[in-house]
């Protein structure tokens, strides 16, 4: 586990194996300003990949998101279209989770996708992340 993930327990950091063991207690921090080489910043995007605000802007300015690319891996970021309706968002999250399972050597730090400009509440988005692999870290607001 990195110093950018918070745990609800006050135990010392013992690495990725600990994160996998305690997956349910690790959370993405509210603000991410740097990443380790094996970490990926997961953000909400619009269908046009115009990363002008919120986490999308951070992904573009700091983590290699590509202007005009809405979804998928982009540098050290991964875009999920959150602006084209809940059905599209659910499909995008499903595709992302498949990608995360295929890349267990990476740790994916999911931001509060869909809960900013897209206007959804965490309780609407959290169910899409019901079955996450151990290398996906969610914001505390997605806990159910």
C-alpha positions in Angstrom: 0.0 0.0 0.0 1.2 3.5 -0.7 1.1 6.5 1.6 -1.7 7.9 -0.6 -4.2 5.3 0.5 -5.8 5.7 3.9 -6.9 2.8 6.1 -9.5 3.0 8.8 -7.1 1.0 11.1 -3.9 2.4 12.5 -1.7 -0.4 11.4 1.7 0.1 9.8 2.1 -0.1 6.0 3.4 -3.5 5.0 3.0 -3.2 1.2 0.7 -4.4 -1.6 0.1 -7.8 0.1 -1.4 -6.0 3.0 -3.6 -3.9 0.7 -5.0 -7.0 -0.9 -5.7 -8.5 2.5 -7.4 -5.4 3.8 -9.0 -4.3 0.5 -12.2 -3.4 2.2 -10.5 -0.9 4.6 -8.3 0.9 2.1 -9.6 4.1 0.4 -8.6 6.4 -2.3 -7.6 9.8 -0.7 -9.7 12.8 -1.5 -6.8 14.5 -3.4 -4.1 12.8 -5.4 -1.1 14.8 -6.5 1.4 12.1 -7.3 1.5 8.5 -8.2 3.9 5.6 -7.7 5.1 3.9 -11.0 2.5 1.1 -10.6 -0.4 3.3 -9.7 -3.2 4.5 -12.1 -5.5 7.5 -11.5 -9.1 6.5 -12.4 -11.2 9.5 -13.4 -14.6 10.4 -14.9 -14.6 11.8 -18.4 -17.1 13.0 -21.0 -17.6 11.2 -24.3 -15.5 13.7 -26.2 -12.5 13.4 -23.9 -12.5 17.1 -23.2 -10.7 17.0 -19.8 -11.4 20.6 -18.8 -12.4 20.2 -15.1 -12.4 18.2 -12.0 -10.5 14.9 -11.8 -10.4 14.8 -15.6 -8.3 18.0 -15.6 -6.0 16.6 -13.0 -5.6 13.4 -15.1 -4.8 15.6 -18.1 -2.4 17.9 -16.4 -0.6 15.4 -14.1 -1.1 11.8 -15.2 -1.0 11.6 -19.0 -4.7 11.7 -19.9 -5.0 12.4 -23.7 -7.2 15.3 -24.9 -9.9 13.8 -27.1 -9.7 10.3 -25.6 -12.7 9.6 -23.3 -11.9 6.2 -21.9 -9.3 3.6 -21.2 -5.7 3.7 -20.2 -4.0 7.0 -20.9 -0.5 7.4 -19.5 -0.9 6.8 -15.7 -4.7 7.4 -15.8 -7.8 5.5 -16.9 -10.9 7.4 -18.1 -14.5 6.3 -17.6 -17.3 8.1 -19.5 -19.6 9.4 -16.7 -21.5 11.9 -18.8 -23.5 9.7 -21.2 -26.0 8.2 -18.7 -26.0 5.5 -16.0 -26.3 2.7 -18.5 -23.1 3.8 -20.3 -21.4 4.4 -17.0 -22.2 0.9 -15.8 -20.8 -0.6 -19.0 -17.6 1.6 -18.7 -17.1 0.5 -15.1 -17.5 -3.2 -16.1 -14.9 -2.8 -18.8 -12.6 -1.0 -16.4 -12.9 -3.8 -13.8 -12.1 -6.4 -16.5 -9.0 -4.3 -17.4 -8.0 -4.1 -13.7 -8.3 -7.9 -13.4 -6.0 -8.4 -16.4 -3.4 -6.1 -14.9 -3.0 -7.2 -11.2 0.5 -5.6 -11.1 -1.1 -2.2 -11.2 -3.0 -0.4 -8.4 -6.0 1.6 -9.6 -7.0 4.6 -7.4 -10.6 5.4 -8.3 -11.8 8.9 -7.8 -15.4 9.8 -7.0 -16.3 9.2 -10.7 -19.7 10.5 -11.7 -20.2 12.5 -8.5 -18.9 15.9 -9.7 -19.9 17.5 -13.0 -22.0 14.4 -14.0 -24.2 15.0 -10.9 -24.7 11.5 -9.5 -24.6 10.6 -5.9 -22.1 8.0 -4.5 -25.0 5.7 -3.6 -25.9 5.6 -7.4 -22.3 4.8 -8.5 -21.1 2.5 -5.7 -23.2 -0.6 -6.8 -21.2 -0.6 -10.1 -18.1 -1.4 -8.0 -19.7 -4.3 -6.0 -17.2 -6.9 -7.2 -13.8 -5.2 -7.4 -10.5 -7.0 -7.7 -8.0 -6.4 -4.8 -5.9 -4.0 -6.9 -8.8 -1.4 -7.2 -9.0 1.1 -4.4 -12.3 3.0 -4.0 -13.1 6.3 -2.3 -14.7 6.0 1.2 -17.9 7.4 -0.2 -18.4 4.3 -2.3 -18.6 2.0 0.8 -22.0 0.6 1.2 
